[in-house]
């Protein structure tokens, strides 16, 4: 019996798409089940039962001392709204295509 305080997913795993869209239907027909199913049989952790847990818990239990965030402001081109993004990079920079960027 599941713990009463845990919200368990009620949607069956699988690929959900519009079967009336021929382009999407042709893409979906070529996908392997393992490409869109994330469960214990396909590599998911058995103790994290929802996508929220699989995304959030690793960030809560793995800490980084004195993480430095860089706030970047961008403008949405469709409505000119200003958005603030807080970005954190590894302390040793990062590599992209074999070239160090920071």
MOPAC internal coordinates of N, CA, C and O (Angstrom, degrees):
PM7 1SCF
backbone

  N    0.0000 0     0.00 0     0.00 0    0    0    0
  C    1.4719 1     0.00 0     0.00 0    1    0    0
  C    1.5211 1   109.15 1     0.00 0    2    1    0
  O    1.2310 1   119.97 1   -51.42 1    3    2    1
  N    1.3343 1   117.66 1   128.58 1    3    2    1
  C    1.4618 1   120.45 1  -179.36 1    5    3    2
  C    1.5227 1   111.94 1   -66.64 1    6    5    3
  O    1.2310 1   121.36 1   -23.86 1    7    6    5
  N    1.3069 1   115.01 1   156.14 1    7    6    5
  C    1.4560 1   121.28 1   177.25 1    9    7    6
  C    1.5316 1   108.89 1   -62.21 1   10    9    7
  O    1.2310 1   119.56 1   -45.50 1   11   10    9
  N    1.3470 1   118.44 1   134.50 1   11   10    9
  C    1.4684 1   119.66 1  -175.66 1   13   11   10
  C    1.5236 1   114.03 1   -66.86 1   14   13   11
  O    1.2310 1   119.55 1   162.81 1   15   14   13
  N    1.3361 1   118.46 1   -17.19 1   15   14   13
  C    1.4599 1   120.48 1  -178.94 1   17   15   14
  C    1.5099 1   113.77 1   -91.82 1   18   17   15
  O    1.2310 1   119.50 1  -178.91 1   19   18   17
  N    1.3264 1   118.56 1     1.09 1   19   18   17
  C    1.4528 1   121.53 1  -177.58 1   21   19   18
  C    1.5237 1   109.71 1  -104.40 1   22   21   19
  O    1.2310 1   121.02 1   -52.33 1   23   22   21
  N    1.3094 1   115.65 1   127.67 1   23   22   21
  C    1.4664 1   120.03 1   174.80 1   25   23   22
  C    1.5194 1   108.12 1   -82.88 1   26   25   23
  O    1.2310 1   120.43 1   -67.72 1   27   26   25
  N    1.2961 1   116.78 1   112.28 1   27   26   25
  C    1.4558 1   121.20 1   179.72 1   29   27   26
  C    1.5148 1   110.08 1   -89.88 1   30   29   27
  O    1.2310 1   120.21 1   -34.80 1   31   30   29
  N    1.3324 1   117.21 1   145.20 1   31   30   29
  C    1.4600 1   118.81 1   179.16 1   33   31   30
  C    1.5193 1   111.28 1   -63.77 1   34   33   31
  O    1.2310 1   120.76 1   -39.28 1   35   34   33
  N    1.3158 1   116.15 1   140.72 1   35   34   33
  C    1.4641 1   120.64 1  -179.93 1   37   35   34
  C    1.5242 1   111.83 1  -109.34 1   38   37   35
  O    1.2310 1   119.96 1   175.14 1   39   38   37
  N    1.3213 1   117.68 1    -4.86 1   39   38   37
  C    1.4678 1   121.72 1   179.48 1   41   39   38
  C    1.5169 1   108.06 1   -91.26 1   42   41   39
  O    1.2310 1   120.87 1   -46.93 1   43   42   41
  N    1.2923 1   115.95 1   133.07 1   43   42   41
  C    1.4662 1   120.36 1   178.83 1   45   43   42
  C    1.5271 1   109.73 1   -68.56 1   46   45   43
  O    1.2310 1   120.14 1   -38.00 1   47   46   45
  N    1.3276 1   117.34 1   142.00 1   47   46   45
  C    1.4635 1   118.87 1   178.20 1   49   47   46
  C    1.5221 1   110.82 1   -65.30 1   50   49   47
  O    1.2310 1   120.76 1   -30.84 1   51   50   49
  N    1.2860 1   116.16 1   149.16 1   51   50   49
  C    1.4533 1   120.83 1   178.45 1   53   51   50
  C    1.5055 1   111.49 1   155.74 1   54   53   51
  O    1.2310 1   120.90 1     7.49 1   55   54   53
  N    1.2944 1   115.89 1  -172.51 1   55   54   53
  C    1.4517 1   122.42 1   179.57 1   57   55   54
  C    1.5202 1   108.14 1  -105.53 1   58   57   55
  O    1.2310 1   120.56 1   -57.68 1   59   58   57
  N    1.3142 1   116.53 1   122.32 1   59   58   57
  C    1.4545 1   121.75 1   179.90 1   61   59   58
  C    1.5259 1   108.41 1  -109.36 1   62   61   59
  O    1.2310 1   120.36 1   -53.91 1   63   62   61
  N    1.2981 1   116.92 1   126.09 1   63   62   61
  C    1.4627 1   121.73 1  -178.63 1   65   63   62
  C    1.5193 1   109.09 1  -157.84 1   66   65   63
  O    1.2310 1   121.26 1   -12.43 1   67   66   65
  N    1.3298 1   115.20 1   167.57 1   67   66   65
  C    1.4611 1   120.78 1   178.41 1   69   67   66
  C    1.5196 1   109.44 1   -82.03 1   70   69   67
  O    1.2310 1   120.38 1   -67.78 1   71   70   69
  N    1.3084 1   116.88 1   112.22 1   71   70   69
  C    1.4641 1   121.13 1   179.45 1   73   71   70
  C    1.5316 1   111.49 1   -71.94 1   74   73   71
  O    1.2310 1   119.79 1   167.23 1   75   74   73
  N    1.3355 1   118.00 1   -12.77 1   75   74   73
  C    1.4614 1   120.59 1   178.53 1   77   75   74
  C    1.5306 1   111.81 1   -83.88 1   78   77   75
  O    1.2310 1   119.84 1   171.75 1   79   78   77
  N    1.3228 1   117.91 1    -8.25 1   79   78   77
  C    1.4573 1   121.84 1   178.92 1   81   79   78
  C    1.5239 1   108.46 1   -95.26 1   82   81   79
  O    1.2310 1   119.39 1   -69.22 1   83   82   81
  N    1.3371 1   118.77 1   110.78 1   83   82   81
  C    1.4650 1   120.58 1  -174.58 1   85   83   82
  C    1.5310 1   113.63 1   -63.76 1   86   85   83
  O    1.2310 1   119.58 1   144.22 1   87   86   85
  N    1.3201 1   118.41 1   -35.78 1   87   86   85
  C    1.4561 1   120.47 1   179.87 1   89   87   86
  C    1.5242 1   110.46 1   -65.89 1   90   89   87
  O    1.2310 1   120.57 1   130.78 1   91   90   89
  N    1.3262 1   116.51 1   -49.22 1   91   90   89
  C    1.4613 1   120.90 1   179.97 1   93   91   90
  C    1.5237 1   110.46 1   -64.19 1   94   93   91
  O    1.2310 1   120.08 1   140.37 1   95   94   93
  N    1.3131 1   117.46 1   -39.63 1   95   94   93
  C    1.4694 1   121.13 1   179.15 1   97   95   94
  C    1.5228 1   111.31 1   -62.54 1   98   97   95
  O    1.2310 1   120.17 1   140.13 1   99   98   97
  N    1.3398 1   117.28 1   -39.87 1   99   98   97
  C    1.4662 1   119.15 1  -179.73 1  101   99   98
  C    1.5239 1   110.73 1   -69.55 1  102  101   99
  O    1.2310 1   119.90 1   143.09 1  103  102  101
  N    1.3302 1   117.79 1   -36.91 1  103  102  101
  C    1.4692 1   120.46 1   176.07 1  105  103  102
  C    1.5180 1   109.93 1   -65.31 1  106  105  103
  O    1.2310 1   120.38 1   133.72 1  107  106  105
  N    1.3233 1   116.89 1   -46.28 1  107  106  105
  C    1.4562 1   121.23 1  -178.54 1  109  107  106
  C    1.5212 1   112.16 1   -62.66 1  110  109  107
  O    1.2310 1   120.00 1   145.08 1  111  110  109
  N    1.3071 1   117.60 1   -34.92 1  111  110  109
  C    1.4649 1   119.85 1  -178.23 1  113  111  110
  C    1.5277 1   112.09 1   -69.46 1  114  113  111
  O    1.2310 1   120.19 1   160.58 1  115  114  113
  N    1.3341 1   117.25 1   -19.42 1  115  114  113
  C    1.4577 1   121.17 1   179.62 1  117  115  114
  C    1.5273 1   113.86 1   -96.07 1  118  117  115
  O    1.2310 1   119.94 1   177.53 1  119  118  117
  N    1.3253 1   117.72 1    -2.47 1  119  118  117
  C    1.4625 1   120.57 1  -179.62 1  121  119  118
  C    1.5187 1   111.40 1   -84.71 1  122  121  119
  O    1.2310 1   120.94 1   -40.07 1  123  122  121
  N    1.3167 1   115.81 1   139.93 1  123  122  121
  C    1.4594 1   120.43 1   172.84 1  125  123  122
  C    1.5252 1   108.03 1   -80.18 1  126  125  123
  O    1.2310 1   120.29 1   -29.34 1  127  126  125
  N    1.3117 1   117.05 1   150.66 1  127  126  125
  C    1.4639 1   121.05 1  -178.75 1  129  127  126
  C    1.5208 1   111.33 1   -57.72 1  130  129  127
  O    1.2310 1   119.84 1   143.41 1  131  130  129
  N    1.3220 1   117.92 1   -36.59 1  131  130  129
  C    1.4576 1   120.34 1  -177.81 1  133  131  130
  C    1.5300 1   112.21 1   -66.67 1  134  133  131
  O    1.2310 1   119.70 1   162.41 1  135  134  133
  N    1.3362 1   118.18 1   -17.59 1  135  134  133
  C    1.4634 1   121.57 1   179.46 1  137  135  134
  C    1.5271 1   111.97 1   -75.50 1  138  137  135
  O    1.2310 1   119.93 1   156.05 1  139  138  137
  N    1.3120 1   117.75 1   -23.95 1  139  138  137
  C    1.4607 1   119.38 1  -177.34 1  141  139  138
  C    1.5276 1   113.89 1  -126.05 1  142  141  139
  O    1.2310 1   119.57 1  -176.11 1  143  142  141
  N    1.3076 1   118.42 1     3.89 1  143  142  141
  C    1.4552 1   120.98 1   178.73 1  145  143  142
  C    1.5158 1   109.00 1  -113.24 1  146  145  143
  O    1.2310 1   120.82 1   -58.77 1  147  146  145
  N    1.3158 1   116.03 1   121.23 1  147  146  145
  C    1.4611 1   120.61 1   179.17 1  149  147  146
  C    1.5178 1   107.67 1  -118.22 1  150  149  147
  O    1.2310 1   121.22 1   -88.22 1  151  150  149
  N    1.3138 1   115.28 1    91.78 1  151  150  149
  C    1.4491 1   121.25 1   177.50 1  153  151  150
  C    1.5232 1   107.87 1  -137.21 1  154  153  151
  O    1.2310 1   120.58 1     3.12 1  155  154  153
  N    1.3200 1   116.50 1  -176.88 1  155  154  153
  C    1.4667 1   120.64 1  -176.04 1  157  155  154
  C    1.5247 1   111.21 1   -58.89 1  158  157  155
  O    1.2310 1   119.97 1   142.52 1  159  158  157
  N    1.3165 1   117.67 1   -37.48 1  159  158  157
  C    1.4586 1   121.11 1  -179.69 1  161  159  158
  C    1.5320 1   111.98 1   -68.16 1  162  161  159
  O    1.2310 1   120.18 1   159.64 1  163  162  161
  N    1.3359 1   117.26 1   -20.36 1  163  162  161
  C    1.4628 1   121.48 1  -178.91 1  165  163  162
  C    1.5289 1   111.94 1  -114.39 1  166  165  163
  O    1.2310 1   119.99 1  -153.24 1  167  166  165
  N    1.3278 1   117.61 1    26.76 1  167  166  165
  C    1.4536 1   121.02 1   171.82 1  169  167  166
  C    1.5116 1   117.39 1   100.69 1  170  169  167
  O    1.2310 1   119.03 1   180.00 1  171  170  169
  N    1.3231 1   119.45 1     0.00 1  171  170  169
  C    1.4610 1   120.62 1   179.24 1  173  171  170
  C    1.5281 1   110.40 1   -74.94 1  174  173  171
  O    1.2310 1   121.21 1   -27.11 1  175  174  173
  N    1.3036 1   115.30 1   152.89 1  175  174  173
  C    1.4585 1   119.26 1   176.66 1  177  175  174
  C    1.5212 1   109.34 1   -73.56 1  178  177  175
  O    1.2310 1   119.56 1   -45.15 1  179  178  177
  N    1.3150 1   118.45 1   134.85 1  179  178  177
  C    1.4637 1   120.09 1  -177.04 1  181  179  178
  C    1.5233 1   113.92 1   -72.23 1  182  181  179
  O    1.2310 1   119.68 1   163.07 1  183  182  181
  N    1.3318 1   118.23 1   -16.93 1  183  182  181
  C    1.4671 1   120.68 1  -175.71 1  185  183  182
  C    1.5266 1   112.84 1   -96.90 1  186  185  183
  O    1.2310 1   119.13 1   177.17 1  187  186  185
  N    1.3030 1   119.26 1    -2.83 1  187  186  185
  C    1.4629 1   122.19 1   173.87 1  189  187  186
  C    1.5187 1   107.06 1  -116.70 1  190  189  187
  O    1.2310 1   120.67 1   -73.85 1  191  190  189
  N    1.3341 1   116.32 1   106.15 1  191  190  189
  C    1.4628 1   119.72 1  -167.97 1  193  191  190
  C    1.5209 1   115.13 1   -93.10 1  194  193  191
  O    1.2310 1   119.44 1   167.90 1  195  194  193
  N    1.3226 1   118.67 1   -12.10 1  195  194  193
  C    1.4655 1   118.38 1  -179.30 1  197  195  194
  C    1.5236 1   109.93 1  -126.77 1  198  197  195
  O    1.2310 1   120.85 1   -18.37 1  199  198  197
  N    1.3054 1   115.97 1   161.63 1  199  198  197
  C    1.4563 1   121.17 1   178.16 1  201  199  198
  C    1.5155 1   112.32 1   -62.86 1  202  201  199
  O    1.2310 1   120.26 1   145.01 1  203  202  201
  N    1.3387 1   117.12 1   -34.99 1  203  202  201
  C    1.4631 1   120.21 1   177.18 1  205  203  202
  C    1.5224 1   110.41 1   -61.13 1  206  205  203
  O    1.2310 1   120.63 1   136.53 1  207  206  205
  N    1.3385 1   116.40 1   -43.47 1  207  206  205
  C    1.4604 1   119.78 1   179.52 1  209  207  206
  C    1.5205 1   111.07 1   -67.03 1  210  209  207
  O    1.2310 1   119.98 1   139.03 1  211  210  209
  N    1.3182 1   117.65 1   -40.97 1  211  210  209
  C    1.4676 1   120.90 1  -178.48 1  213  211  210
  C    1.5219 1   111.44 1   -66.60 1  214  213  211
  O    1.2310 1   120.12 1   152.69 1  215  214  213
  N    1.3234 1   117.38 1   -27.31 1  215  214  213
  C    1.4538 1   121.24 1   179.32 1  217  215  214
  C    1.5238 1   111.63 1   -87.63 1  218  217  215
  O    1.2310 1   120.21 1   133.97 1  219  218  217
  N    1.3193 1   117.20 1   -46.03 1  219  218  217
  C    1.4657 1   120.83 1  -171.64 1  221  219  218
  C    1.5090 1   116.80 1   -83.44 1  222  221  219
  O    1.2310 1   120.09 1   138.43 1  223  222  221
  N    1.3135 1   117.44 1   -41.57 1  223  222  221
  C    1.4601 1   120.22 1  -173.63 1  225  223  222
  C    1.5247 1   113.16 1   -60.77 1  226  225  223
  O    1.2310 1   118.32 1   137.85 1  227  226  225
  N    1.3348 1   120.80 1   -42.15 1  227  226  225
  C    1.4687 1   118.23 1   177.24 1  229  227  226
  C    1.5318 1   113.10 1   -57.01 1  230  229  227
  O    1.2310 1   119.71 1   146.20 1  231  230  229
  N    1.3309 1   118.16 1   -33.80 1  231  230  229
  C    1.4642 1   120.34 1   178.34 1  233  231  230
  C    1.5219 1   111.62 1   -73.47 1  234  233  231
  O    1.2310 1   120.17 1   151.55 1  235  234  233
  N    1.3267 1   117.29 1   -28.45 1  235  234  233
  C    1.4535 1   120.32 1   179.74 1  237  235  234
  C    1.5275 1   112.81 1   -78.49 1  238  237  235
  O    1.2310 1   120.29 1   144.90 1  239  238  237
  N    1.3080 1   117.04 1   -35.10 1  239  238  237
  C    1.4698 1   119.66 1  -175.01 1  241  239  238
  C    1.5290 1   113.25 1   -93.95 1  242  241  239
  O    1.2310 1   119.21 1   165.27 1  243  242  241
  N    1.3194 1   119.11 1   -14.73 1  243  242  241
  C    1.4628 1   122.34 1   178.07 1  245  243  242
  C    1.5211 1   108.40 1  -110.51 1  246  245  243
  O    1.2310 1   120.81 1   -72.70 1  247  246  245
  N    1.3161 1   116.06 1   107.30 1  247  246  245
  C    1.4593 1   118.66 1  -177.42 1  249  247  246
  C    1.5276 1   110.90 1  -102.74 1  250  249  247
  O    1.2310 1   121.58 1   -20.48 1  251  250  249
  N    1.3074 1   114.58 1   159.52 1  251  250  249
  C    1.4567 1   122.59 1   175.49 1  253  251  250
  C    1.5227 1   106.51 1  -127.14 1  254  253  251
  O    1.2310 1   120.89 1   -51.48 1  255  254  253
  N    1.3318 1   115.90 1   128.52 1  255  254  253
  C    1.4583 1   118.93 1  -179.44 1  257  255  254
  C    1.5234 1   110.77 1   -69.13 1  258  257  255
  O    1.2310 1   121.12 1   -45.67 1  259  258  257
  N    1.3029 1   115.46 1   134.33 1  259  258  257
  C    1.4648 1   122.43 1   173.34 1  261  259  258
  C    1.5174 1   113.49 1    49.41 1  262  261  259
  O    1.2310 1   120.47 1  -130.57 1  263  262  261
  N    1.3088 1   116.71 1    49.43 1  263  262  261
  C    1.4661 1   120.30 1   178.60 1  265  263  262
  C    1.5254 1   109.27 1   -62.59 1  266  265  263
  O    1.2310 1   120.65 1   -48.26 1  267  266  265
  N    1.3115 1   116.37 1   131.74 1  267  266  265
  C    1.4608 1   122.02 1  -179.54 1  269  267  266
  C    1.5248 1   108.74 1   -99.22 1  270  269  267
  O    1.2310 1   120.94 1   -55.36 1  271  270  269
  N    1.3119 1   115.81 1   124.64 1  271  270  269
  C    1.4617 1   120.69 1   178.42 1  273  271  270
  C    1.5178 1   109.54 1  -106.15 1  274  273  271
  O    1.2310 1   120.99 1   -35.20 1  275  274  273
  N    1.3061 1   115.72 1   144.80 1  275  274  273
  C    1.4543 1   121.90 1   175.97 1  277  275  274
  C    1.5279 1   106.27 1  -114.41 1  278  277  275
  O    1.2310 1   120.74 1   -56.82 1  279  278  277
  N    1.3188 1   116.19 1   123.18 1  279  278  277
  C    1.4662 1   119.70 1   178.09 1  281  279  278
  C    1.5243 1   108.57 1   -91.41 1  282  281  279
  O    1.2310 1   121.28 1   -52.67 1  283  282  281
  N    1.3248 1   115.15 1   127.33 1  283  282  281
  C    1.4568 1   122.23 1  -179.46 1  285  283  282
  C    1.5246 1   107.10 1  -122.29 1  286  285  283
  O    1.2310 1   120.69 1   -46.53 1  287  286  285
  N    1.3061 1   116.29 1   133.47 1  287  286  285
  C    1.4587 1   120.77 1   177.49 1  289  287  286
  C    1.5177 1   108.80 1  -103.44 1  290  289  287
  O    1.2310 1   121.16 1   -48.13 1  291  290  289
  N    1.3034 1   115.39 1   131.87 1  291  290  289
  C    1.4629 1   121.17 1   177.76 1  293  291  290
  C    1.5213 1   108.30 1  -127.68 1  294  293  291
  O    1.2310 1   121.09 1   -21.35 1  295  294  293
  N    1.3088 1   115.52 1   158.65 1  295  294  293
  C    1.4605 1   120.99 1   178.73 1  297  295  294
  C    1.5205 1   108.93 1  -112.76 1  298  297  295
  O    1.2310 1   121.26 1   -50.90 1  299  298  297
  N    1.3174 1   115.19 1   129.10 1  299  298  297
  C    1.4592 1   121.00 1   176.63 1  301  299  298
  C    1.5251 1   107.91 1   -71.51 1  302  301  299
  O    1.2310 1   119.88 1   -59.68 1  303  302  301
  N    1.3385 1   117.84 1   120.32 1  303  302  301
  C    1.4731 1   118.99 1  -175.87 1  305  303  302
  C    1.5329 1   114.00 1   -67.85 1  306  305  303
  O    1.2310 1   119.50 1   157.99 1  307  306  305
  N    1.3171 1   118.55 1   -22.01 1  307  306  305
  C    1.4735 1   118.43 1  -176.61 1  309  307  306
  C    1.5163 1   113.28 1   -80.27 1  310  309  307
  O    1.2310 1   119.54 1   148.23 1  311  310  309
  N    1.3419 1   118.48 1   -31.77 1  311  310  309
  C    1.4697 1   119.11 1  -179.18 1  313  311  310
  C    1.5314 1   113.14 1  -133.11 1  314  313  311
  O    1.2310 1   120.16 1  -172.44 1  315  314  313
  N    1.3346 1   117.31 1     7.56 1  315  314  313
  C    1.4729 1   124.04 1   177.89 1  317  315  314
  C    1.5253 1   113.32 1    62.02 1  318  317  315
  O    1.2310 1   119.95 1  -161.92 1  319  318  317
  N    1.3235 1   117.71 1    18.08 1  319  318  317
  C    1.4612 1   120.46 1   176.55 1  321  319  318
  C    1.5223 1   108.95 1   -72.88 1  322  321  319
  O    1.2310 1   120.79 1   -40.46 1  323  322  321
  N    1.3353 1   116.09 1   139.54 1  323  322  321
  C    1.4578 1   121.40 1   178.75 1  325  323  322
  C    1.5212 1   109.22 1   -89.86 1  326  325  323
  O    1.2310 1   120.78 1   -46.65 1  327  326  325
  N    1.3174 1   116.11 1   133.35 1  327  326  325
  C    1.4560 1   122.28 1  -179.56 1  329  327  326
  C    1.5163 1   109.54 1  -121.62 1  330  329  327
  O    1.2310 1   120.42 1   -39.01 1  331  330  329
  N    1.3305 1   116.80 1   140.99 1  331  330  329
  C    1.4563 1   121.54 1   176.25 1  333  331  330
  C    1.5214 1   108.58 1  -104.28 1  334  333  331
  O    1.2310 1   120.54 1   -51.74 1  335  334  333
  N    1.3156 1   116.58 1   128.26 1  335  334  333
  C    1.4554 1   122.53 1   176.50 1  337  335  334
  C    1.5137 1   108.54 1  -115.90 1  338  337  335
  O    1.2310 1   120.34 1   -52.26 1  339  338  337
  N    1.3178 1   116.95 1   127.74 1  339  338  337
  C    1.4551 1   121.65 1   174.21 1  341  339  338
  C    1.5156 1   107.56 1   -99.90 1  342  341  339
  O    1.2310 1   120.67 1   -62.22 1  343  342  341
  N    1.3280 1   116.32 1   117.78 1  343  342  341
  C    1.4549 1   122.11 1  -174.32 1  345  343  342
  C    1.5187 1   108.65 1  -119.65 1  346  345  343
  O    1.2310 1   120.83 1   -41.77 1  347  346  345
  N    1.3357 1   116.01 1   138.23 1  347  346  345
  C    1.4617 1   121.33 1   175.88 1  349  347  346
  C    1.5177 1   108.40 1  -123.62 1  350  349  347
  O    1.2310 1   120.96 1   -49.85 1  351  350  349
  N    1.3196 1   115.77 1   130.15 1  351  350  349
  C    1.4505 1   121.60 1   177.72 1  353  351  350
  C    1.5240 1   109.14 1  -108.69 1  354  353  351
  O    1.2310 1   119.72 1   -22.80 1  355  354  353
  N    1.3268 1   118.13 1   157.20 1  355  354  353
  C    1.4642 1   119.73 1   174.67 1  357  355  354
  C    1.5308 1   109.83 1   -59.26 1  358  357  355
  O    1.2310 1   120.54 1   -28.86 1  359  358  357
  N    1.3394 1   116.57 1   151.14 1  359  358  357
  C    1.4602 1   120.69 1  -177.49 1  361  359  358
  C    1.5292 1   112.19 1   -61.70 1  362  361  359
  O    1.2310 1   120.37 1   151.67 1  363  362  361
  N    1.3400 1   116.90 1   -28.33 1  363  362  361
  C    1.4564 1   119.32 1  -178.70 1  365  363  362
  C    1.5276 1   112.08 1   -94.52 1  366  365  363
  O    1.2310 1   119.86 1  -161.63 1  367  366  365
  N    1.3200 1   117.87 1    18.37 1  367  366  365
  C    1.4514 1   121.31 1  -178.68 1  369  367  366
  C    1.5159 1   110.23 1    79.94 1  370  369  367
  O    1.2310 1   120.33 1    17.24 1  371  370  369
  N    1.3094 1   116.97 1  -162.76 1  371  370  369
  C    1.4592 1   120.43 1   177.28 1  373  371  370
  C    1.5147 1   108.21 1  -148.90 1  374  373  371
  O    1.2310 1   121.52 1   -21.74 1  375  374  373
  N    1.3001 1   114.70 1   158.26 1  375  374  373
  C    1.4572 1   121.16 1  -178.98 1  377  375  374
  C    1.5163 1   109.26 1  -111.08 1  378  377  375
  O    1.2310 1   120.71 1   -37.85 1  379  378  377
  N    1.3048 1   116.25 1   142.15 1  379  378  377
  C    1.4493 1   121.53 1   176.83 1  381  379  378
  C    1.5215 1   106.60 1  -136.24 1  382  381  379
  O    1.2310 1   120.76 1   -67.13 1  383  382  381
  N    1.3222 1   116.16 1   112.87 1  383  382  381
  C    1.4534 1   119.60 1  -179.97 1  385  383  382
  C    1.5194 1   113.35 1    64.64 1  386  385  383
  O    1.2310 1   120.76 1  -149.17 1  387  386  385
  N    1.3468 1   116.15 1    30.83 1  387  386  385
  C    1.4559 1   120.22 1   178.14 1  389  387  386
  C    1.5259 1   114.06 1    82.94 1  390  389  387
  O    1.2310 1   119.56 1   178.17 1  391  390  389
  N    1.3241 1   118.45 1    -1.83 1  391  390  389
  C    1.4732 1   121.51 1   179.68 1  393  391  390
  C    1.5155 1   109.31 1  -110.80 1  394  393  391
  O    1.2310 1   120.47 1   -46.97 1  395  394  393
  N    1.3029 1   116.71 1   133.03 1  395  394  393
  C    1.4496 1   121.79 1   178.49 1  397  395  394
  C    1.5342 1   108.99 1   -74.80 1  398  397  395
  O    1.2310 1   120.99 1   -51.48 1  399  398  397
  N    1.3370 1   115.71 1   128.52 1  399  398  397
  C    1.4562 1   119.63 1  -174.88 1  401  399  398
  C    1.5276 1   114.04 1  -101.05 1  402  401  399
  O    1.2310 1   119.76 1   159.78 1  403  402  401
  N    1.3352 1   118.06 1   -20.22 1  403  402  401
  C    1.4829 1   119.26 1  -179.92 1  405  403  402
  C    1.5021 1   110.06 1  -116.44 1  406  405  403
  O    1.2310 1   120.10 1   180.00 1  407  406  405

